[in-house]
């Protein structure tokens, strides 16, 4: 049985590349997610489907919090809402528990919200698989590659092996 949630925090090009790099992630749809009011405006995010036998919701949230400014109230939060979008109350409770645990472990004031996943709007096709198609470009080298380097270092056990790397 597969699971799915949405993750928003930074640029969806970056977020897409991060989740595509993880074993057990079956699908990553780049786009925009809206929740219920007052968070009903669309914000850059990805919809992720994974196999819980290969990667846990805890792991996905830990990766997400580590690879974007999850403790920052920066001025771009409207475009880059820091959120985990869930489809039901049980996933919402689990996400809050995981965020609280990581906040205590890291002594961080995490701003990431747990919100309902109400609507998804895909990115224009020319932006999908952005890192895969532009990995040597300046944006990827400056913004995406450092996140992937952090993944390889801190979450090596979750990284796809070299044969299936993005």
Secondary structure as the mmCIF struct_conf table of DSSP 4:
data_model
#
loop_
_struct_conf.conf_type_id
_struct_conf.id
_struct_conf.beg_label_comp_id
_struct_conf.beg_label_asym_id
_struct_conf.beg_label_seq_id
_struct_conf.end_label_comp_id
_struct_conf.end_label_asym_id
_struct_conf.end_label_seq_id
STRN STRN1 UNK A 2 UNK A 8
BEND BEND1 UNK A 9 UNK A 10
HELX_RH_AL_P HELX_RH_AL_P1 UNK A 12 UNK A 20
TURN_TY1_P TURN_TY1_P1 UNK A 21 UNK A 21
STRN STRN2 UNK A 22 UNK A 22
TURN_TY1_P TURN_TY1_P2 UNK A 23 UNK A 24
STRN STRN3 UNK A 25 UNK A 34
BEND BEND2 UNK A 36 UNK A 36
TURN_TY1_P TURN_TY1_P3 UNK A 37 UNK A 38
BEND BEND3 UNK A 39 UNK A 39
BEND BEND4 UNK A 41 UNK A 41
STRN STRN4 UNK A 43 UNK A 51
TURN_TY1_P TURN_TY1_P4 UNK A 52 UNK A 54
BEND BEND5 UNK A 55 UNK A 55
HELX_RH_AL_P HELX_RH_AL_P2 UNK A 57 UNK A 66
TURN_TY1_P TURN_TY1_P5 UNK A 67 UNK A 71
TURN_TY1_P TURN_TY1_P6 UNK A 75 UNK A 79
BEND BEND6 UNK A 80 UNK A 80
STRN STRN5 UNK A 83 UNK A 86
BEND BEND7 UNK A 87 UNK A 88
HELX_RH_AL_P HELX_RH_AL_P3 UNK A 89 UNK A 106
TURN_TY1_P TURN_TY1_P7 UNK A 107 UNK A 107
HELX_LH_PP_P HELX_LH_PP_P1 UNK A 112 UNK A 112
STRN STRN6 UNK A 113 UNK A 116
STRN STRN7 UNK A 119 UNK A 122
HELX_LH_PP_P HELX_LH_PP_P2 UNK A 123 UNK A 124
HELX_RH_3T_P HELX_RH_3T_P1 UNK A 125 UNK A 127
TURN_TY1_P TURN_TY1_P8 UNK A 128 UNK A 129
HELX_RH_AL_P HELX_RH_AL_P4 UNK A 130 UNK A 134
TURN_TY1_P TURN_TY1_P9 UNK A 135 UNK A 136
BEND BEND8 UNK A 137 UNK A 137
HELX_RH_AL_P HELX_RH_AL_P5 UNK A 138 UNK A 139
HELX_RH_PI_P HELX_RH_PI_P1 UNK A 140 UNK A 144
HELX_RH_AL_P HELX_RH_AL_P6 UNK A 145 UNK A 154
HELX_RH_3T_P HELX_RH_3T_P2 UNK A 156 UNK A 158
STRN STRN8 UNK A 159 UNK A 159
HELX_LH_PP_P HELX_LH_PP_P3 UNK A 160 UNK A 161
HELX_RH_3T_P HELX_RH_3T_P3 UNK A 162 UNK A 164
#
